[in-house]
């Protein structure tokens, strides 16, 4: 742990940070630790701990049945000192304003850490997309886009896909915004279909970034990648491709899970066959070449690498001591609570934080935005090469900083990011 003397206010003086109970509490606790290490004052903490701008909107929907339903959506811009706000849009029945605030803050640090010229934002609608038809989801997306249109734009705030949304969602957003402006604005969203200005490599970018960093982390611990074992929690946008890329690298993926259940095969899962099974059935459950296990057993599996790639808070004080993996690489945003993080660090587990590990998506979103603004698109090899270079450069930078200051990787990464954002704010000054 750090040997740097804390100079800012003690966390105990901030009761809302003492026992984090939500993702936003967790995010603020992480910020507070970084501010303390950096020696910033309380004013700087308050400035960075609170979102710059928030909008909550009512999203009325006419169901296919003819009934009207009211949904609630949010868009939060945490910080724009370093450039336009950037962040995903999620559709989930668990969306809350505090969750969106936390995700926006983590996006700020992620963009700063990877030296992408954006600030952080996030959006969400409290909806279970599995319970709605395609036409209903289109109407929800277009109404939500219309409601938040004063906040978004290629120079203001650029949404991207997240949990429950995809490239089609981004196409609807781009079209709705463009119709309002009277001309096509490709750069208003990223993660779009390639035929509508999307970037090659965007769909798998987060997963590739996770794997680039995971392999580097394993090697840093002296673990040979070929034949090493992995468990992946979550088999959605991030986990599915991450499992495939880990297998391609020579690793044995022995367990995966989704929201319906978990499976395990100690000899290694055939990820291609599993993906086909999921496409056919909608879940990893029932895969013939695996045994049934539980999500908790997956998290506690005796493997070299654990990739939590689902949602926030899955590794907590109640199960952190059961984690046996040598390396944990956070494919999801905020999967580890601060108390669990402390326990893992004390146990000698290497935790690669989300703001570094899953930054591949925002990197290629940045590439997509650049390409759209120039109306010039890159080849897949160029995108992959640039992504790998960015991810590995950031890994080396964070690792060196952690070693130099004797900090865990999360503290080192957060300090580097917070320092960059704070310096940008200081150089810009306050208006008026």
Phi and psi in degrees as a GROMACS rama.xvg file:
@    title "Ramachandran Plot"
@    xaxis  label "Phi"
@    yaxis  label "Psi"
@TYPE xy
-65.1413  144.49  UNK-2
-105.976  5.82168  UNK-3
-75.8144  135.812  UNK-4
-72.2451  132.949  UNK-5
-77.0281  131.572  UNK-6
-116.228  -13.6436  UNK-7
-89.1738  -178.931  UNK-8
-59.2633  145.109  UNK-9
-68.7792  140.737  UNK-10
-56.632  -27.6876  UNK-11
-63.4995  -21.7913  UNK-12
-77.1034  -6.98365  UNK-13
-117.047  87.4302  UNK-14
-55.0469  -33.0305  UNK-15
-70.0008  -10.7975  UNK-16
-102.413  -14.3432  UNK-17
-66.1014  -42.4276  UNK-18
-130.341  82.2807  UNK-19
-54.3642  133.657  UNK-20
-122.881  -2.07738  UNK-21
-147.962  164.466  UNK-22
-55.604  -36.6382  UNK-23
-67.5589  -38.5564  UNK-24
-61.1725  -42.8476  UNK-25
-61.1089  -45.6531  UNK-26
-62.6286  -42.086  UNK-27
-67.8795  -34.7884  UNK-28
-64.6267  -42.5091  UNK-29
-63.2958  -41.7438  UNK-30
-62.0339  -43.9836  UNK-31
-60.0084  -41.7936  UNK-32
-60.4521  -43.2178  UNK-33
-66.4594  -42.9584  UNK-34
-61.7559  -38.5777  UNK-35
-63.6953  -47.57  UNK-36
-62.8548  -40.1529  UNK-37
-76.7029  -13.998  UNK-38
78.7975  21.9115  UNK-39
-77.8144  158.74  UNK-40
-85.6042  175.5  UNK-41
-64.3223  -32.4717  UNK-42
-62.5876  -41.0874  UNK-43
-65.0656  -41.6365  UNK-44
-58.6659  -48.9764  UNK-45
-62.3393  -37.9404  UNK-46
-63.6772  -40.9017  UNK-47
-85.1774  -19.372  UNK-48
-83.8932  -14.0507  UNK-49
-116.452  136.784  UNK-50
-61.8039  147.085  UNK-51
-69.5169  -38.6799  UNK-52
-154.798  139.543  UNK-53
-135.044  145.582  UNK-54
-139.748  124.934  UNK-55
-112.915  129.839  UNK-56
-128.624  148.793  UNK-57
-85.5529  134.914  UNK-58
-122.863  89.6518  UNK-59
-72.5537  142.517  UNK-60
-134.751  129.91  UNK-61
-87.3963  112.256  UNK-62
-68.8186  161.359  UNK-63
-58.9243  -25.0928  UNK-64
-75.4863  -11.2007  UNK-65
99.3239  -11.908  UNK-66
-75.3132  152.748  UNK-67
-103.614  136.803  UNK-68
-130.859  142.049  UNK-69
-107.271  123.506  UNK-70
-110.387  159.733  UNK-71
-118.398  131.143  UNK-72
-124.655  158.952  UNK-73
-134.731  152.013  UNK-74
-140.199  125.231  UNK-75
-122.313  127.943  UNK-76
-107.27  110.971  UNK-77
-77.5625  -49.3828  UNK-78
-155.74  138.585  UNK-79
-128.64  25.5744  UNK-80
-65.2511  -30.9248  UNK-81
-102.395  0.297618  UNK-82
150.633  -173.533  UNK-83
-56.8045  151.786  UNK-84
-71.2473  147.728  UNK-85
-143.418  133.017  UNK-86
174.552  158.656  UNK-87
-75.5458  172.786  UNK-88
-123.293  121.905  UNK-89
-114.062  142.573  UNK-90
-111.106  113.551  UNK-91
-156.332  145.127  UNK-92
-69.353  -10.406  UNK-93
-100.64  4.62057  UNK-94
-61.8968  131.195  UNK-95
-132.135  162.344  UNK-96
-63.2667  -39.556  UNK-97
-64.0297  -37.9074  UNK-98
-62.3984  -44.575  UNK-99
-64.9116  -38.5221  UNK-100
-60.0434  -45.1204  UNK-101
-62.9532  -46.6727  UNK-102
-63.2232  -35.55  UNK-103
-65.779  -41.0973  UNK-104
-63.8015  -45.5597  UNK-105
-61.6162  -33.2642  UNK-106
-65.7776  -36.6312  UNK-107
-58.7325  -47.9773  UNK-108
-67.6926  -38.628  UNK-109
-61.4557  -47.5855  UNK-110
-63.559  -41.3302  UNK-111
-66.7265  -42.4572  UNK-112
-62.9296  -40.1014  UNK-113
-87.1491  4.74191  UNK-114
56.8424  41.5573  UNK-115
-95.748  131.956  UNK-116
-76.5618  58.6876  UNK-117
-131.586  161.264  UNK-118
-101.065  -177.476  UNK-119
-103.964  141.343  UNK-120
-147.311  169.136  UNK-121
-162.174  153.205  UNK-122
-136.142  160.679  UNK-123
-164.743  149.766  UNK-124
-125.667  134.734  UNK-125
-79.1244  93.7391  UNK-126
-158.202  144.285  UNK-127
-98.8775  101.785  UNK-128
-63.44  -19.3831  UNK-129
-67.888  -18.8109  UNK-130
-96.6459  8.57653  UNK-131
-128.529  148.687  UNK-132
-75.6825  166.394  UNK-133
-59.7116  -42.6275  UNK-134
-67.4843  -34.7426  UNK-135
-66.2601  -42.1665  UNK-136
-65.1906  -35.016  UNK-137
-63.8139  -44.3564  UNK-138
-64.6102  -40.2007  UNK-139
-60.8585  -46.8855  UNK-140
-63.0588  -44.584  UNK-141
-68.2354  -39.1697  UNK-142
-67.8602  -43.5865  UNK-143
-60.2625  -45.1364  UNK-144
-59.5165  -42.9227  UNK-145
-61.7163  -40.9949  UNK-146
-67.2115  -36.737  UNK-147
-96.5348  3.77744  UNK-148
-56.9567  -28.9593  UNK-149
-63.9305  -19.3394  UNK-150
-96.662  -24.4002  UNK-151
-101.844  169.72  UNK-152
150.433  159.102  UNK-153
-62.8707  -19.4673  UNK-154
-108.831  4.67604  UNK-155
-122.834  -56.8141  UNK-156
-161.416  123.279  UNK-157
-118.401  104.227  UNK-158
-69.6399  163.746  UNK-159
-150.692  169.533  UNK-160
-69.5656  155.067  UNK-161
-150.244  -156.763  UNK-162
-56.9829  126.952  UNK-163
82.0282  -0.624459  UNK-164
-127.382  165.891  UNK-165
-152.324  -167.434  UNK-166
-64.3132  -30.9641  UNK-167
-65.8145  -39.3408  UNK-168
-58.5934  -43.2892  UNK-169
-68.4265  -32.4574  UNK-170
-65.3293  -42.6688  UNK-171
-62.3948  -41.5253  UNK-172
-62.9775  -46.6289  UNK-173
-60.4037  -43.426  UNK-174
-65.9436  -44.2766  UNK-175
-60.3039  -46.8512  UNK-176
-63.7385  -42.0485  UNK-177
-64.3636  -40.875  UNK-178
-60.5379  -40.9021  UNK-179
-65.1246  -34.9872  UNK-180
-82.7953  -18.7399  UNK-181
87.7251  5.94997  UNK-182
-158.118  160.119  UNK-183
-71.8688  128.119  UNK-184
-122.94  88.5682  UNK-185
-65.7549  -29.4518  UNK-186
-83.2894  5.80268  UNK-187
-74.7637  -23.3561  UNK-188
-141.904  159.107  UNK-189
-125.25  169.696  UNK-190
79.4371  22.396  UNK-191
-81.2221  166.675  UNK-192
-58.4376  146.405  UNK-193
-58.2937  -34.5997  UNK-194
-69.3814  -11.3419  UNK-195
-117.717  32.9173  UNK-196
93.0309  10.506  UNK-197
-74.309  165.744  UNK-198
-100.901  140.014  UNK-199
-58.8049  139.246  UNK-200
87.4627  -5.95089  UNK-201
-68.6965  -38.0381  UNK-202
-62.2776  -31.748  UNK-203
-109.378  8.10637  UNK-204
-62.4746  -44.0961  UNK-205
-62.1238  -43.5506  UNK-206
-64.3058  -43.3288  UNK-207
-62.6226  -40.745  UNK-208
-62.4528  -42.5215  UNK-209
-57.0192  -45.0281  UNK-210
-72.0298  -39.1228  UNK-211
-54.1473  -47.5812  UNK-212
-72.6705  -38.4264  UNK-213
-60.7353  -44.5247  UNK-214
-65.0258  -39.5346  UNK-215
-65.0335  -39.8194  UNK-216
-65.4823  -43.2176  UNK-217
-60.5644  -45.2679  UNK-218
-63.5132  -34.6105  UNK-219
-65.2829  -22.9084  UNK-220
-95.7611  7.34596  UNK-221
74.6743  20.4232  UNK-222
-95.6953  122.655  UNK-223
-70.8031  127.51  UNK-224
-65.9655  -46.0123  UNK-225
-64.2772  114.456  UNK-226
94.4371  -7.95094  UNK-227
-68.1085  158.065  UNK-228
-107.372  152.278  UNK-229
-144.826  150.335  UNK-230
-125.273  136.703  UNK-231
-122.936  116.687  UNK-232
-92.9461  115.663  UNK-233
105.754  130.576  UNK-234
-131.044  44.7802  UNK-235
-102.623  -139.412  UNK-236
-56.1191  -41.0914  UNK-237
-91.6854  -52.5354  UNK-238
-63.5319  -39.3048  UNK-239
-59.9895  -51.608  UNK-240
-73.0356  -33.8236  UNK-241
-60.6028  -43.1512  UNK-242
-60.2525  -42.2225  UNK-243
-65.1274  -43.7052  UNK-244
-68.9372  -34.2981  UNK-245
-64.1208  -42.648  UNK-246
-64.3842  -41.2178  UNK-247
-60.4013  -30.728  UNK-248
-79.6051  -3.97943  UNK-249
103.937  4.48115  UNK-250
-84.715  159.604  UNK-251
-106.354  107.89  UNK-252
-84.85  110.864  UNK-253
-100.287  -14.1913  UNK-254
-153.177  140.9  UNK-255
-142.086  162.474  UNK-256
-147.747  164.721  UNK-257
-140.733  -168.561  UNK-258
-68.3003  -12.9546  UNK-259
-98.429  -20.2334  UNK-260
166.565  -173.676  UNK-261
-137.43  151.541  UNK-262
-133.843  159.387  UNK-263
-147.216  143.718  UNK-264
-146.437  107.313  UNK-265
-62.4245  -24.3814  UNK-266
-80.0916  -8.37765  UNK-267
109.339  132.774  UNK-268
-80.6463  144.835  UNK-269
-84.9948  100.133  UNK-270
-66.3934  -36.0379  UNK-271
-63.6286  -44.171  UNK-272
-66.8327  -38.0747  UNK-273
-63.9191  -41.155  UNK-274
-61.4877  -40.0151  UNK-275
-64.537  -39.3276  UNK-276
-62.7741  -42.8192  UNK-277
-65.2306  -40.4399  UNK-278
-60.5827  -35.3212  UNK-279
-82.2106  -32.819  UNK-280
-115.142  -19.5489  UNK-281
90.2396  2.40928  UNK-282
-157.425  158.651  UNK-283
-74.8669  -18.9796  UNK-284
-62.3146  136.185  UNK-285
91.1174  3.30308  UNK-286
-64.3185  126.298  UNK-287
-66.2929  -33.7454  UNK-288
-94.4773  38.3781  UNK-289
-155.762  160.473  UNK-290
-97.8967  152.915  UNK-291
-75.2984  137.51  UNK-292
-138.659  -175.265  UNK-293
-111.48  161.119  UNK-294
-62.1197  -39.0502  UNK-295
-65.5327  -39.9589  UNK-296
-65.4387  -35.4807  UNK-297
-62.7808  -46.396  UNK-298
-62.3235  -32.1441  UNK-299
-95.467  12.8549  UNK-300
-63.2605  145.64  UNK-301
-83.5397  81.9346  UNK-302
-128.568  166.538  UNK-303
-75.8967  -36.1814  UNK-304
-132.021  131.99  UNK-305
-117.637  127.768  UNK-306
-117.757  97.1724  UNK-307
-75.8532  112.591  UNK-308
-128.784  38.1954  UNK-309
-117.203  -92.8161  UNK-310
-131.819  -174.417  UNK-311
-75.5134  154.254  UNK-312
68.655  21.1853  UNK-313
-78.1604  -25.0074  UNK-314
-105.815  115.445  UNK-315
-136.973  -177.513  UNK-316
-59.8483  -27.7073  UNK-317
-76.1757  -20.7078  UNK-318
-128.533  -2.17301  UNK-319
-59.7172  -36.513  UNK-320
-71.3801  -11.0929  UNK-321
-90.2294  -8.15913  UNK-322
-70.2805  123.416  UNK-323
-106.654  -12.6707  UNK-324
-60.859  141.926  UNK-325
-72.744  -32.8978  UNK-326
-130.948  131.363  UNK-327
-115.742  122.71  UNK-328
-117.761  117.92  UNK-329
-82.1286  96.9662  UNK-330
-75.4439  -29.2188  UNK-331
-88.5963  169.798  UNK-332
-89.4765  124.151  UNK-333
64.1771  37.6398  UNK-334
-74.4867  -13.4373  UNK-335
-117.813  123.9  UNK-336
-74.4047  159.354  UNK-337
-56.6877  -40.8285  UNK-338
-66.0823  -41.0437  UNK-339
-64.5204  -38.1745  UNK-340
-59.5306  -43.6853  UNK-341
-62.7546  -43.8143  UNK-342
-64.7317  -40.1703  UNK-343
-65.9815  -41.3439  UNK-344
-62.593  -41.5731  UNK-345
-64.6112  -30.6788  UNK-346
-82.3446  -4.32574  UNK-347
85.4602  11.9982  UNK-348
-77.4183  133.461  UNK-349
-85.4514  115.775  UNK-350
-108.711  117.005  UNK-351
-92.7146  114.487  UNK-352
-70.7165  156.196  UNK-353
-56.0251  -40.1315  UNK-354
-65.2443  -17.6832  UNK-355
-100.221  -50.975  UNK-356
-62.6738  -41.7702  UNK-357
-105.723  25.932  UNK-358
-79.6477  -4.10198  UNK-359
-58.8378  -34.6653  UNK-360
-63.9899  -45.4969  UNK-361
-72.5209  -27.6696  UNK-362
-64.2705  -49.0873  UNK-363
-74.8326  -25.8388  UNK-364
-61.4263  -40.342  UNK-365
-62.4466  -43.986  UNK-366
-59.3024  -41.3524  UNK-367
-63.2537  -43.4647  UNK-368
-61.7763  -43.8394  UNK-369
-61.693  -45.4723  UNK-370
-62.9305  -41.7938  UNK-371
-64.4044  -40.845  UNK-372
-66.8873  -29.2662  UNK-373
-94.263  -11.2672  UNK-374
53.7625  41.83  UNK-375
-143.406  119.603  UNK-376
-105.668  143.863  UNK-377
-91.1861  160.65  UNK-378
-78.4369  163.846  UNK-379
-61.8461  -40.1237  UNK-380
-63.5057  -38.7012  UNK-381
-65.5005  -41.846  UNK-382
-61.4503  -47.4114  UNK-383
-63.4343  -41.6108  UNK-384
-64.4783  -44.9723  UNK-385
-65.7446  -37.5844  UNK-386
-63.7347  -49.4105  UNK-387
-59.2816  -41.828  UNK-388
-62.4402  -44.8498  UNK-389
-63.4532  -46.0044  UNK-390
-65.083  -45.7942  UNK-391
-72.4183  -33.0228  UNK-392
-63.2475  -44.0695  UNK-393
-64.6545  -41.9676  UNK-394
-57.5113  -47.1865  UNK-395
-64.1578  -39.4192  UNK-396
-64.9393  -47.424  UNK-397
-66.1396  -42.8478  UNK-398
-60.8557  -44.2291  UNK-399
-65.0795  -40.5399  UNK-400
-65.6458  -40.8541  UNK-401
-63.4755  -43.1132  UNK-402
-67.627  -40.9476  UNK-403
-62.6708  -43.4031  UNK-404
-100.21  2.76326  UNK-405
56.6725  50.8274  UNK-406
-114.186  152.211  UNK-407
-62.9611  159.25  UNK-408
-59.6494  -38.2166  UNK-409
-63.6368  -45.9343  UNK-410
-63.4998  -41.1791  UNK-411
-63.6895  -45.8885  UNK-412
-64.5108  -44.1167  UNK-413
-65.973  -40.2824  UNK-414
-62.2962  -44.9683  UNK-415
-60.2057  -43.7128  UNK-416
-68.4341  -47.1951  UNK-417
-61.7571  -39.9078  UNK-418
-61.9578  -41.7656  UNK-419
-65.4438  -41.437  UNK-420
-67.8751  -43.9011  UNK-421
-63.0033  -41.2773  UNK-422
-63.9307  -39.8382  UNK-423
-61.0832  -44.0067  UNK-424
-63.777  -41.5054  UNK-425
-65.2409  -40.0772  UNK-426
-68.5526  -35.2536  UNK-427
-74.1872  -31.4537  UNK-428
79.4442  -179.257  UNK-429
-104.764  140.496  UNK-430
-116.671  129.162  UNK-431
